[in-house]
Amino acid sequence: MGLTNRKEKILQAIVDGYIDNCQPVSSSEIKERHLPMLSSATIRNEMAALEEMGYLTQPHASSGRVPTAEAYRLYVEKLMPRRKLSRSELKIVKRYFNKKVTELDDMLKSTAKVISEITNLTSVAYVQNSDDATVNNIRIVRITDSTALIIIVTNLGVLKDTTVNIGLGVTDEYCDRASKFVTEVFGGHRISEINKPKSIVKEVRKEYEQVFKTVLKIFKNYSHEEMFSDIVLEGSSKILEQPEYANLQKAKAMLEFLDAKEELVPVLQNSDDMNISIKIGKDNELRDGMPECAIVTASYNINGVTVGNAGVIGPIRMDYSKVISVLDYLSRTVQMLPAGEGLDSSDDEKSDDTNKEE
């Protein structure tokens, strides 16, 4: 049986009220704040019907109602109001992205910090292994007489920078020649191709052997490293600020879940090619005893390639409208960033215009 317009309005009022106050919502509150044209008796009857349909629960016989996970799912799909980022929130975004972003994981770290600061929730981000990234150039910069810095630049930005010990007698001229050699070898190839070097490399000159091996190792580690090693968490302690985790056992279980990075990866991945993924309640129970929570993530793309995911983990009572607005805006902001650069004033104005159009 579908919901009538009146039931939807009552359910939306209850979800909004519970998100704001974390207290059961009564019929008198709904009448006073949202639907003064309805009698309390009518509202109570509708609330009882919504409870039978699985959208509400009543903690105590004399208390108001609390939304279920099913209510939040319907709220997100159909009832949730759209909101825009405030001027102060846009300033937070600009503060983090106004500086030059050199590596992909730097970009995701900044994204996680912005998300946590604006939503006041625990945020999480990770860089995906982008085997389809194409190498643009490789630079080798002398640091000392025996060490050099290897910088690999792809169409997605700087992949990694790694210090290598080459041996005594390293000169700027040697680094220039080595840069030219490895760029000629790997430039224009995808990382997936580079991990099968025999198909693209005929011969390695002896003098560049150490550099070559190091570059190849960087690509191999990037492609095959465990994904959870690159997970970034921001604001983990903010979980403890939520009333749902005031109970010591629930808080401990939640913090243990956040610490188990190998269990975070599956629930952070977006499915069905969706830009924003929302998992509420039992959708993300990966083990017995996992505390009830919601996980909302967005995919982040550069030059049409998904480079990572970022989002929030928190109580199912989170402010979905705010969270989704933040994730969507940041996703579009990252997409507008030139690879390896920051958000200049003109880019920020463009992003602001897009925000206003929502």
HUNORCOR-V321391 format. One record per run of one state. SS is the DSSP state (H for helix, E for strand, - for the rest). FROM is the first residue (numbers start at 0). LEN is the number of residues. Records with the same first field share a line. If there is no record, write none. Layout:
SS = FROM-LEN + FROM-LEN
//
This chain:
- = 0-4 + 21-3 + 25-1 + 33-6 + 52-3 + 57-7 + 67-1 + 79-7 + 97-5 + 119-2 + 127-6 + 142-4 + 154-2 + 165-6 + 186-3 + 194-2 + 199-6 + 224-2 + 230-1 + 234-1 + 241-1 + 245-2 + 259-1 + 268-7 + 284-9 + 302-2 + 314-5 + 336-8 + 357-1
H = 4-17 + 26-7 + 39-13 + 68-11 + 86-11 + 103-16 + 171-15 + 190-4 + 196-3 + 205-19 + 226-4 + 235-6 + 242-3 + 247-12 + 260-8 + 280-4 + 319-17 + 344-13
E = 24-1 + 55-2 + 64-3 + 102-1 + 121-6 + 133-9 + 146-8 + 156-9 + 189-1 + 231-3 + 275-5 + 293-9 + 304-10
//
